[in-house]
Amino acid sequence: MEMEGEGAAGALVNMEGVKAGGNSTLFYFSSEDCSIEQARIEGAGGKLIQPKQSIGEYGFMVMGSDTKGNIFGIHSQF
């Protein structure tokens, strides 16, 4: 992955309380500032799972779920 490059990147992570299979695959969307999208999740019928938090040198992330219960992440550098 190149932080300033085009295309998609992926990673495997282990999260407490999330078993492999089923709804364990998360898609992360890129954003200028994930707090903007965070403010829109519940208004669009979704659920905020994890508010904006720092992930150190990698920036920030938010986690939400859509109206069908699919979990997604939003990533930004700021």
C-alpha positions as CSV (number, residue, x, y, z in Angstrom):
1,M,0.0,0.0,0.0
2,E,1.1,3.5,-0.8
3,M,-0.5,6.1,1.4
4,E,-0.7,8.6,-1.4
5,G,-1.3,6.0,-4.2
6,E,-4.4,4.9,-6.0
7,G,-6.3,1.7,-5.5
8,A,-7.3,-0.5,-2.6
9,A,-5.3,-2.0,0.2
10,G,-6.2,-4.7,2.7
11,A,-5.0,-6.2,6.0
12,L,-6.0,-9.0,8.3
13,V,-6.6,-8.1,11.9
14,N,-7.7,-9.9,15.0
15,M,-10.4,-8.2,17.0
16,E,-11.6,-9.3,20.4
17,G,-15.2,-10.5,20.2
18,V,-15.2,-10.9,16.4
19,K,-15.1,-14.5,15.2
20,A,-13.9,-15.4,11.7
21,G,-16.6,-16.0,9.1
22,G,-20.0,-14.5,8.8
23,N,-19.8,-10.7,9.1
24,S,-16.1,-10.6,10.0
25,T,-14.8,-9.0,6.8
26,L,-14.6,-5.2,7.2
27,F,-14.3,-2.7,4.4
28,Y,-12.6,0.6,5.2
29,F,-13.4,3.6,3.1
30,S,-11.0,6.5,2.8
31,S,-12.0,10.0,3.9
32,E,-10.5,13.5,4.4
33,D,-11.7,13.5,8.0
34,C,-13.7,10.5,9.3
35,S,-15.5,12.6,11.9
36,I,-17.6,14.1,9.0
37,E,-18.9,10.7,8.0
38,Q,-19.2,9.7,11.6
39,A,-21.8,12.5,12.1
40,R,-23.8,11.1,9.1
41,I,-24.0,7.4,10.1
42,E,-27.0,7.4,12.5
43,G,-28.9,10.0,10.3
44,A,-28.7,7.6,7.4
45,G,-30.2,4.8,9.5
46,G,-26.9,3.1,10.6
47,K,-25.3,2.6,14.0
48,L,-22.1,4.1,15.3
49,I,-20.0,1.2,16.7
50,Q,-16.7,3.0,17.4
51,P,-16.4,6.8,17.4
52,K,-13.3,8.4,15.9
53,Q,-10.2,7.1,17.5
54,S,-6.5,7.4,16.9
55,I,-4.6,4.5,15.3
56,G,-1.2,6.2,15.9
57,E,0.9,6.9,12.9
58,Y,-1.7,5.4,10.7
59,G,-4.3,8.2,11.3
60,F,-7.8,7.8,12.6
61,M,-10.7,5.4,12.1
62,V,-14.5,5.1,12.8
63,M,-16.6,2.0,12.7
64,G,-20.3,1.8,11.9
65,S,-22.9,-0.6,10.6
66,D,-25.4,0.0,7.8
67,T,-29.2,-0.6,8.0
68,K,-28.6,-4.4,7.3
69,G,-26.1,-4.8,10.1
70,N,-23.0,-4.9,7.8
71,I,-20.0,-3.4,9.6
72,F,-17.7,-0.9,7.9
73,G,-14.8,1.3,8.8
74,I,-13.8,4.8,7.7
75,H,-10.2,5.9,7.7
76,S,-8.5,9.3,7.5
77,Q,-5.2,10.8,8.3
78,F,-6.8,13.6,10.3
